[in-house]
């Protein structure tokens, strides 16, 4: 089914990372309509306080509701980690975050019960992934690693090369030393670094991308299991700051698709 009334699905992120979620939604739920909000004026969320992240998330969700969305995807791991409970309690439409879908897939994938989590400073500090994993599987061993340089690399369009390989090694070595067999990419920017990440971890380690896990949950919610990966509904793009850089880099996240974003002056 298609959600009725206006734009169907709203997504927000602190910048561009949520476009990896939009890319997967285009594939999983063809024909839907979308509104994407990139809050690049206040990027990154991962270095902000919990109170600030909740406030920003409320404002982003409020803007999307004005676009008449029938479902909101919090396409930002930091916002999902900190603000999802507040949004679920306050909003009149369903809310899907990044944590629960990724945790479910990680537990299905792990063979040894040793799981790694990569995320922003705020996501790792929140402990939300560890709590969610252990709530569902008490015996799971979790190793979390903050990766503060990953997002700036992606936003700068640096997705491969010697510098990226060295940074990946820096962050992934502790997980490898702990013997993880499954790693959650706890930031929607990180799938664009999947090549260096997979090369360092090796074929024996499963990598869980939040974006794909979210798309499957949305697909199920809409009653579209097994939908063909074809067709695309209309998408509106909004940003809170400079438009040119967003348009320049958005093609990386959406596989070359050209987009045009509209700047909004205020979320309030």
Secondary structure, DSSP 8 states (H G I E B T S, - for coil): ----SS--EEEEESSSTTHHHHHHHHHHSTT--EEEEE-GGG--GGGS-HHHHHHHHHHHHHHHHHTT-SEEEE--HHHHHHHHHHHHHH-SSEEE-SHHHHHHHHHHH-SSSEEEEEE-HHHHHHTHHHHHHHHH-TT-EEEEEE-HHHHHHHHTT--SSHHHHHHHHHHHHHHHHTT-SEEEEESTTGGGGHHHHHHHH-TTSEEEEHHHHHHHHHHHHTT-TT--S-----EEEEESS-HHHHHHHHHHHTTT-----EE-S---
